[in-house]
Amino acid sequence: SFGFDILRMPYWRPTSVCQRCVEELVETHRIRILEVLSTPAA
């Protein structure tokens, strides 16, 4: 469920992490979440 917490992160707030790194991290988790949701539950 941590993935959804990341999606709710306040992007507009200043962060020590570069914006590019944050965007890549969010994109990575977004794709992973879509893969999990598209996979039938075992």
N, CA, C, O and CB atoms as a CASP TS submission, in Angstrom:
PFRMAT TS
TARGET T0000
AUTHOR 0000-0000-0000
METHOD Language model
MODEL 1
PARENT N/A
ATOM      1  N   SER     1       0.837  -1.216   0.000  1.00  0.00           N
ATOM      2  CA  SER     1       0.000   0.000   0.000  1.00  0.00           C
ATOM      3  C   SER     1       0.862   1.252   0.000  1.00  0.00           C
ATOM      4  O   SER     1       0.367   2.363  -0.191  1.00  0.00           O
ATOM      5  CB  SER     1      -0.942   0.014   1.222  1.00  0.00           C
ATOM      6  N   PHE     2       2.173   1.057   0.219  1.00  0.00           N
ATOM      7  CA  PHE     2       3.082   2.204   0.252  1.00  0.00           C
ATOM      8  C   PHE     2       3.096   2.926  -1.085  1.00  0.00           C
ATOM      9  O   PHE     2       3.363   4.126  -1.145  1.00  0.00           O
ATOM     10  CB  PHE     2       4.498   1.758   0.621  1.00  0.00           C
ATOM     11  N   GLY     3       2.807   2.191  -2.163  1.00  0.00           N
ATOM     12  CA  GLY     3       2.809   2.803  -3.483  1.00  0.00           C
ATOM     13  C   GLY     3       1.793   3.916  -3.593  1.00  0.00           C
ATOM     14  O   GLY     3       2.074   4.966  -4.172  1.00  0.00           O
ATOM     15  N   PHE     4       0.594   3.689  -3.032  1.00  0.00           N
ATOM     16  CA  PHE     4      -0.455   4.699  -3.107  1.00  0.00           C
ATOM     17  C   PHE     4      -0.105   5.900  -2.226  1.00  0.00           C
ATOM     18  O   PHE     4      -0.492   7.029  -2.529  1.00  0.00           O
ATOM     19  CB  PHE     4      -1.811   4.099  -2.686  1.00  0.00           C
ATOM     20  N   ASP     5       0.632   5.652  -1.126  1.00  0.00           N
ATOM     21  CA  ASP     5       1.056   6.753  -0.265  1.00  0.00           C
ATOM     22  C   ASP     5       1.996   7.670  -1.039  1.00  0.00           C
ATOM     23  O   ASP     5       1.961   8.891  -0.891  1.00  0.00           O
ATOM     24  CB  ASP     5       1.745   6.220   1.019  1.00  0.00           C
ATOM     25  N   ILE     6       2.845   7.048  -1.875  1.00  0.00           N
ATOM     26  CA  ILE     6       3.772   7.831  -2.690  1.00  0.00           C
ATOM     27  C   ILE     6       2.999   8.680  -3.689  1.00  0.00           C
ATOM     28  O   ILE     6       3.363   9.827  -3.948  1.00  0.00           O
ATOM     29  CB  ILE     6       4.769   6.911  -3.425  1.00  0.00           C
ATOM     30  N   LEU     7       1.928   8.115  -4.251  1.00  0.00           N
ATOM     31  CA  LEU     7       1.135   8.853  -5.233  1.00  0.00           C
ATOM     32  C   LEU     7       0.464  10.063  -4.586  1.00  0.00           C
ATOM     33  O   LEU     7       0.152  11.041  -5.264  1.00  0.00           O
ATOM     34  CB  LEU     7       0.077   7.936  -5.871  1.00  0.00           C
ATOM     35  N   ARG     8       0.243   9.991  -3.265  1.00  0.00           N
ATOM     36  CA  ARG     8      -0.424  11.098  -2.572  1.00  0.00           C
ATOM     37  C   ARG     8       0.586  12.118  -2.033  1.00  0.00           C
ATOM     38  O   ARG     8       0.207  13.074  -1.356  1.00  0.00           O
ATOM     39  CB  ARG     8      -1.284  10.558  -1.423  1.00  0.00           C
ATOM     40  N   MET     9       1.864  11.912  -2.334  1.00  0.00           N
ATOM     41  CA  MET     9       2.889  12.847  -1.849  1.00  0.00           C
ATOM     42  C   MET     9       2.627  14.254  -2.391  1.00  0.00           C
ATOM     43  O   MET     9       2.255  14.418  -3.552  1.00  0.00           O
ATOM     44  CB  MET     9       4.305  12.367  -2.265  1.00  0.00           C
ATOM     45  N   PRO    10       2.824  15.270  -1.540  1.00  0.00           N
ATOM     46  CA  PRO    10       2.633  16.670  -1.963  1.00  0.00           C
ATOM     47  C   PRO    10       3.798  17.134  -2.835  1.00  0.00           C
ATOM     48  O   PRO    10       4.798  17.637  -2.324  1.00  0.00           O
ATOM     49  CB  PRO    10       2.491  17.599  -0.730  1.00  0.00           C
ATOM     50  N   TYR    11       3.666  16.965  -4.144  1.00  0.00           N
ATOM     51  CA  TYR    11       4.756  17.284  -5.063  1.00  0.00           C
ATOM     52  C   TYR    11       5.119  18.770  -5.041  1.00  0.00           C
ATOM     53  O   TYR    11       6.252  19.135  -5.355  1.00  0.00           O
ATOM     54  CB  TYR    11       4.379  16.870  -6.473  1.00  0.00           C
ATOM     55  N   TRP    12       4.164  19.626  -4.672  1.00  0.00           N
ATOM     56  CA  TRP    12       4.401  21.063  -4.751  1.00  0.00           C
ATOM     57  C   TRP    12       5.278  21.559  -3.609  1.00  0.00           C
ATOM     58  O   TRP    12       5.746  22.698  -3.638  1.00  0.00           O
ATOM     59  CB  TRP    12       3.082  21.809  -4.748  1.00  0.00           C
ATOM     60  N   ARG    13       5.508  20.705  -2.590  1.00  0.00           N
ATOM     61  CA  ARG    13       6.314  21.132  -1.444  1.00  0.00           C
ATOM     62  C   ARG    13       7.795  20.927  -1.730  1.00  0.00           C
ATOM     63  O   ARG    13       8.161  19.959  -2.396  1.00  0.00           O
ATOM     64  CB  ARG    13       5.905  20.363  -0.174  1.00  0.00           C
ATOM     65  N   PRO    14       8.655  21.821  -1.240  1.00  0.00           N
ATOM     66  CA  PRO    14      10.108  21.722  -1.446  1.00  0.00           C
ATOM     67  C   PRO    14      10.623  20.385  -0.925  1.00  0.00           C
ATOM     68  O   PRO    14      10.145  19.884   0.092  1.00  0.00           O
ATOM     69  CB  PRO    14      10.846  22.890  -0.741  1.00  0.00           C
ATOM     70  N   THR    15      11.584  19.817  -1.613  1.00  0.00           N
ATOM     71  CA  THR    15      12.138  18.534  -1.182  1.00  0.00           C
ATOM     72  C   THR    15      13.637  18.497  -1.444  1.00  0.00           C
ATOM     73  O   THR    15      14.139  19.161  -2.351  1.00  0.00           O
ATOM     74  CB  THR    15      11.436  17.364  -1.903  1.00  0.00           C
ATOM     75  N   SER    16      14.342  17.713  -0.639  1.00  0.00           N
ATOM     76  CA  SER    16      15.791  17.606  -0.803  1.00  0.00           C
ATOM     77  C   SER    16      16.120  16.749  -2.029  1.00  0.00           C
ATOM     78  O   SER    16      17.245  16.762  -2.528  1.00  0.00           O
ATOM     79  CB  SER    16      16.441  17.005   0.469  1.00  0.00           C
ATOM     80  N   VAL    17      15.112  16.000  -2.503  1.00  0.00           N
ATOM     81  CA  VAL    17      15.324  15.166  -3.683  1.00  0.00           C
ATOM     82  C   VAL    17      15.014  15.972  -4.943  1.00  0.00           C
ATOM     83  O   VAL    17      14.027  16.706  -4.995  1.00  0.00           O
ATOM     84  CB  VAL    17      14.447  13.887  -3.622  1.00  0.00           C
ATOM     85  N   CYS    18      15.855  15.827  -5.941  1.00  0.00           N
ATOM     86  CA  CYS    18      15.652  16.583  -7.174  1.00  0.00           C
ATOM     87  C   CYS    18      14.306  16.220  -7.794  1.00  0.00           C
ATOM     88  O   CYS    18      13.858  15.078  -7.694  1.00  0.00           O
ATOM     89  CB  CYS    18      16.797  16.316  -8.176  1.00  0.00           C
ATOM     90  N   GLN    19      13.664  17.196  -8.433  1.00  0.00           N
ATOM     91  CA  GLN    19      12.342  16.992  -9.023  1.00  0.00           C
ATOM     92  C   GLN    19      12.361  15.844 -10.018  1.00  0.00           C
ATOM     93  O   GLN    19      11.422  15.051 -10.083  1.00  0.00           O
ATOM     94  CB  GLN    19      11.857  18.269  -9.706  1.00  0.00           C
ATOM     95  N   ARG    20      13.433  15.760 -10.790  1.00  0.00           N
ATOM     96  CA  ARG    20      13.542  14.707 -11.801  1.00  0.00           C
ATOM     97  C   ARG    20      13.535  13.329 -11.141  1.00  0.00           C
ATOM     98  O   ARG    20      12.877  12.404 -11.617  1.00  0.00           O
ATOM     99  CB  ARG    20      14.823  14.893 -12.640  1.00  0.00           C
ATOM    100  N   CYS    21      14.284  13.205 -10.028  1.00  0.00           N
ATOM    101  CA  CYS    21      14.356  11.911  -9.336  1.00  0.00           C
ATOM    102  C   CYS    21      12.987  11.539  -8.788  1.00  0.00           C
ATOM    103  O   CYS    21      12.583  10.377  -8.835  1.00  0.00           O
ATOM    104  CB  CYS    21      15.400  11.954  -8.191  1.00  0.00           C
ATOM    105  N   VAL    22      12.276  12.536  -8.268  1.00  0.00           N
ATOM    106  CA  VAL    22      10.948  12.287  -7.713  1.00  0.00           C
ATOM    107  C   VAL    22      10.005  11.828  -8.818  1.00  0.00           C
ATOM    108  O   VAL    22       9.234  10.886  -8.632  1.00  0.00           O
ATOM    109  CB  VAL    22      10.395  13.555  -7.019  1.00  0.00           C
ATOM    110  N   GLU    23      10.067  12.495  -9.967  1.00  0.00           N
ATOM    111  CA  GLU    23       9.177  12.136 -11.071  1.00  0.00           C
ATOM    112  C   GLU    23       9.450  10.708 -11.537  1.00  0.00           C
ATOM    113  O   GLU    23       8.523   9.945 -11.810  1.00  0.00           O
ATOM    114  CB  GLU    23       9.344  13.121 -12.244  1.00  0.00           C
ATOM    115  N   GLU    24      10.742  10.353 -11.626  1.00  0.00           N
ATOM    116  CA  GLU    24      11.093   9.002 -12.072  1.00  0.00           C
ATOM    117  C   GLU    24      10.618   7.972 -11.050  1.00  0.00           C
ATOM    118  O   GLU    24      10.148   6.896 -11.418  1.00  0.00           O
ATOM    119  CB  GLU    24      12.620   8.877 -12.293  1.00  0.00           C
ATOM    120  N   LEU    25      10.746   8.312  -9.748  1.00  0.00           N
ATOM    121  CA  LEU    25      10.328   7.382  -8.705  1.00  0.00           C
ATOM    122  C   LEU    25       8.824   7.152  -8.775  1.00  0.00           C
ATOM    123  O   LEU    25       8.356   6.016  -8.690  1.00  0.00           O
ATOM    124  CB  LEU    25      10.725   7.911  -7.316  1.00  0.00           C
ATOM    125  N   VAL    26       8.069   8.242  -8.931  1.00  0.00           N
ATOM    126  CA  VAL    26       6.608   8.129  -9.014  1.00  0.00           C
ATOM    127  C   VAL    26       6.212   7.320 -10.238  1.00  0.00           C
ATOM    128  O   VAL    26       5.332   6.462 -10.160  1.00  0.00           O
ATOM    129  CB  VAL    26       5.951   9.526  -9.062  1.00  0.00           C
ATOM    130  N   GLU    27       6.857   7.587 -11.370  1.00  0.00           N
ATOM    131  CA  GLU    27       6.533   6.873 -12.603  1.00  0.00           C
ATOM    132  C   GLU    27       6.806   5.380 -12.447  1.00  0.00           C
ATOM    133  O   GLU    27       6.032   4.547 -12.918  1.00  0.00           O
ATOM    134  CB  GLU    27       7.340   7.441 -13.783  1.00  0.00           C
ATOM    135  N   THR    28       7.916   5.048 -11.780  1.00  0.00           N
ATOM    136  CA  THR    28       8.269   3.644 -11.577  1.00  0.00           C
ATOM    137  C   THR    28       7.213   2.943 -10.741  1.00  0.00           C
ATOM    138  O   THR    28       6.771   1.845 -11.081  1.00  0.00           O
ATOM    139  CB  THR    28       9.642   3.523 -10.904  1.00  0.00           C
ATOM    140  N   HIS    29       6.811   3.573  -9.655  1.00  0.00           N
ATOM    141  CA  HIS    29       5.803   2.953  -8.787  1.00  0.00           C
ATOM    142  C   HIS    29       4.450   2.910  -9.479  1.00  0.00           C
ATOM    143  O   HIS    29       3.688   1.965  -9.276  1.00  0.00           O
ATOM    144  CB  HIS    29       5.691   3.713  -7.455  1.00  0.00           C
ATOM    145  N   ARG    30       4.132   3.928 -10.303  1.00  0.00           N
ATOM    146  CA  ARG    30       2.846   3.946 -10.997  1.00  0.00           C
ATOM    147  C   ARG    30       2.755   2.739 -11.932  1.00  0.00           C
ATOM    148  O   ARG    30       1.728   2.061 -11.979  1.00  0.00           O
ATOM    149  CB  ARG    30       2.661   5.272 -11.791  1.00  0.00           C
ATOM    150  N   ILE    31       3.826   2.475 -12.669  1.00  0.00           N
ATOM    151  CA  ILE    31       3.836   1.335 -13.585  1.00  0.00           C
ATOM    152  C   ILE    31       3.722   0.034 -12.800  1.00  0.00           C
ATOM    153  O   ILE    31       3.013  -0.886 -13.211  1.00  0.00           O
ATOM    154  CB  ILE    31       5.119   1.333 -14.445  1.00  0.00           C
ATOM    155  N   ARG    32       4.427  -0.041 -11.659  1.00  0.00           N
ATOM    156  CA  ARG    32       4.388  -1.261 -10.856  1.00  0.00           C
ATOM    157  C   ARG    32       2.984  -1.490 -10.317  1.00  0.00           C
ATOM    158  O   ARG    32       2.505  -2.623 -10.273  1.00  0.00           O
ATOM    159  CB  ARG    32       5.400  -1.185  -9.698  1.00  0.00           C
ATOM    160  N   ILE    33       2.329  -0.409  -9.906  1.00  0.00           N
ATOM    161  CA  ILE    33       0.962  -0.528  -9.383  1.00  0.00           C
ATOM    162  C   ILE    33       0.029  -1.012 -10.489  1.00  0.00           C
ATOM    163  O   ILE    33      -0.829  -1.863 -10.253  1.00  0.00           O
ATOM    164  CB  ILE    33       0.467   0.831  -8.810  1.00  0.00           C
ATOM    165  N   LEU    34       0.196  -0.467 -11.702  1.00  0.00           N
ATOM    166  CA  LEU    34      -0.657  -0.885 -12.818  1.00  0.00           C
ATOM    167  C   LEU    34      -0.435  -2.363 -13.136  1.00  0.00           C
ATOM    168  O   LEU    34      -1.373  -3.081 -13.481  1.00  0.00           O
ATOM    169  CB  LEU    34      -0.379  -0.022 -14.069  1.00  0.00           C
ATOM    170  N   GLU    35       0.832  -2.812 -13.013  1.00  0.00           N
ATOM    171  CA  GLU    35       1.137  -4.219 -13.288  1.00  0.00           C
ATOM    172  C   GLU    35       0.451  -5.109 -12.262  1.00  0.00           C
ATOM    173  O   GLU    35      -0.091  -6.161 -12.601  1.00  0.00           O
ATOM    174  CB  GLU    35       2.666  -4.464 -13.278  1.00  0.00           C
ATOM    175  N   VAL    36       0.478  -4.675 -11.000  1.00  0.00           N
ATOM    176  CA  VAL    36      -0.139  -5.468  -9.934  1.00  0.00           C
ATOM    177  C   VAL    36      -1.655  -5.506 -10.121  1.00  0.00           C
ATOM    178  O   VAL    36      -2.286  -6.550  -9.965  1.00  0.00           O
ATOM    179  CB  VAL    36       0.220  -4.888  -8.541  1.00  0.00           C
ATOM    180  N   LEU    37      -2.229  -4.341 -10.461  1.00  0.00           N
ATOM    181  CA  LEU    37      -3.681  -4.281 -10.631  1.00  0.00           C
ATOM    182  C   LEU    37      -4.137  -5.081 -11.853  1.00  0.00           C
ATOM    183  O   LEU    37      -5.239  -5.628 -11.864  1.00  0.00           O
ATOM    184  CB  LEU    37      -4.138  -2.826 -10.761  1.00  0.00           C
ATOM    185  N   SER    38      -3.295  -5.146 -12.871  1.00  0.00           N
ATOM    186  CA  SER    38      -3.667  -5.863 -14.094  1.00  0.00           C
ATOM    187  C   SER    38      -3.407  -7.363 -13.969  1.00  0.00           C
ATOM    188  O   SER    38      -3.778  -8.140 -14.849  1.00  0.00           O
ATOM    189  CB  SER    38      -2.899  -5.300 -15.290  1.00  0.00           C
ATOM    190  N   THR    39      -2.763  -7.765 -12.864  1.00  0.00           N
ATOM    191  CA  THR    39      -2.473  -9.184 -12.673  1.00  0.00           C
ATOM    192  C   THR    39      -3.577  -9.832 -11.835  1.00  0.00           C
ATOM    193  O   THR    39      -3.863  -9.367 -10.732  1.00  0.00           O
ATOM    194  CB  THR    39      -1.091  -9.376 -11.996  1.00  0.00           C
ATOM    195  N   PRO    40      -4.199 -10.897 -12.343  1.00  0.00           N
ATOM    196  CA  PRO    40      -5.267 -11.590 -11.603  1.00  0.00           C
ATOM    197  C   PRO    40      -4.761 -12.092 -10.259  1.00  0.00           C
ATOM    198  O   PRO    40      -3.651 -12.617 -10.165  1.00  0.00           O
ATOM    199  CB  PRO    40      -5.821 -12.767 -12.426  1.00  0.00           C
ATOM    200  N   ALA    41      -5.569 -11.931  -9.226  1.00  0.00           N
ATOM    201  CA  ALA    41      -5.172 -12.385  -7.890  1.00  0.00           C
ATOM    202  C   ALA    41      -4.995 -13.901  -7.894  1.00  0.00           C
ATOM    203  O   ALA    41      -5.821 -14.630  -8.443  1.00  0.00           O
ATOM    204  CB  ALA    41      -6.223 -11.961  -6.824  1.00  0.00           C
ATOM    205  N   ALA    42      -3.914 -14.365  -7.279  1.00  0.00           N
ATOM    206  CA  ALA    42      -3.644 -15.809  -7.264  1.00  0.00           C
ATOM    207  C   ALA    42      -4.631 -16.525  -6.343  1.00  0.00           C
ATOM    208  O   ALA    42      -4.565 -17.746  -6.198  1.00  0.00           O
ATOM    209  CB  ALA    42      -2.189 -16.088  -6.811  1.00  0.00           C
TER
END
